[in-house]
């Protein structure tokens, strides 16, 4: 389990963690600990947790000595009603103040949440907390039945899916009775492990076809990772041709409201609903991205034309749109939606949204595409095969190093 523990009392924090580890319901690496509200907000915006352990008495900032008695409850009410935060599967309040317990109990119970009274010299809280986590583990084991390690979806048969097929010589066609779709199965075999892979391309671009195919893939094959590789347009000045883009966050650039102003001019008010990927995946991507030896070899192993640019990896905002773009003005308008925009394409938001809102067990989404053009008048197909090659092989290396 991934547990976020928001607690500023060092002794209390160590006591609770030790009790859970000794009871074999958690290990040290399960815990992410923060001591204040500001840091907690940042963490919950970037990372999904199974369990939130939340103290009621907390400072607002890390450098503050002022403890607010109801800060935990106030924070709970805020993030439960804000889509910017990842909602933990389970929230457990912990307080060592009996007066606060009586004040917050009603709010917790009305939201079907647990609140536990902690006392350092008593052990009633230990059984309550251990029993609850053991129950959550048993529920997760009942639903955590993945059949494949990785699912790979590509929008185009060539060059995107061709680059994926080049990763293995042992693809086998998989047919399902309830669909005419044609899937392919293989194993990525490494020294210490073997990963089961299912892959498909429907040769059709767009968020809607991708979301539908992603949902079908999840329901039929239950992958632990739902991934996508291929080609994307980069933002000139931010990336180079051939560079690898890891999408975080992703959104529909056409989401918003069209209206007419007082002068009869048409206006578009943007309203992007962003989806992010897991924080641990981002940390792994950051480590892999710094491996210049691997990236240089990946570029040098490209057997066709010589590539001038050093291969780099960029993790950042990439917008999904409804059309292929070859117009600098449209690109500029989309860039206004995120000042750190690194790319534009047509499918990723559909895949990530499908993964985030799937039935359990949900897969972790990961979209990796490489830059083939800059969505301007000079758009051409010269870099498409190289971009498909670098994105596919970057995913393969990620699987080799980080997917257990």
HELIX and SHEET records of a PDB file:
HELIX    1   1 UNK A   10  UNK A   22  1                                  13    
HELIX    2   2 UNK A   28  UNK A   30  5                                   3    
HELIX    3   3 UNK A   37  UNK A   46  1                                  10    
HELIX    4   4 UNK A   71  UNK A   80  1                                  10    
HELIX    5   5 UNK A   98  UNK A  110  1                                  13    
HELIX    6   6 UNK A  124  UNK A  143  1                                  20    
HELIX    7   7 UNK A  157  UNK A  161  3                                   5    
HELIX    8   8 UNK A  162  UNK A  165  1                                   4    
HELIX    9   9 UNK A  207  UNK A  221  1                                  15    
HELIX   10  10 UNK A  279  UNK A  289  1                                  11    
HELIX   11  11 UNK A  292  UNK A  300  1                                   9    
HELIX   12  12 UNK A  328  UNK A  335  1                                   8    
HELIX   13  13 UNK A  348  UNK A  356  1                                   9    
HELIX   14  14 UNK A  384  UNK A  402  1                                  19    
SHEET    1   A 5 UNK A  31  UNK A  34  0                                        
SHEET    2   A 5 UNK A   3  UNK A   6  1                                        
SHEET    3   A 5 UNK A  51  UNK A  55  1                                        
SHEET    4   A 5 UNK A  90  UNK A  95  1                                        
SHEET    5   A 5 UNK A 114  UNK A 117  1                                        
SHEET    1   B 2 UNK A  58  UNK A  59  0                                        
SHEET    2   B 2 UNK A  67  UNK A  68 -1                                        
SHEET    1   C 9 UNK A 172  UNK A 175  0                                        
SHEET    2   C 9 UNK A 182  UNK A 189 -1                                        
SHEET    3   C 9 UNK A 194  UNK A 201 -1                                        
SHEET    4   C 9 UNK A 148  UNK A 154  1                                        
SHEET    5   C 9 UNK A 223  UNK A 234  1                                        
SHEET    6   C 9 UNK A 343  UNK A 345 -1                                        
SHEET    7   C 9 UNK A 313  UNK A 320  1                                        
SHEET    8   C 9 UNK A 244  UNK A 252  1                                        
SHEET    9   C 9 UNK A 364  UNK A 373 -1                                        
SHEET    1   D 2 UNK A 256  UNK A 260  0                                        
SHEET    2   D 2 UNK A 266  UNK A 270 -1                                        
END                                                                             
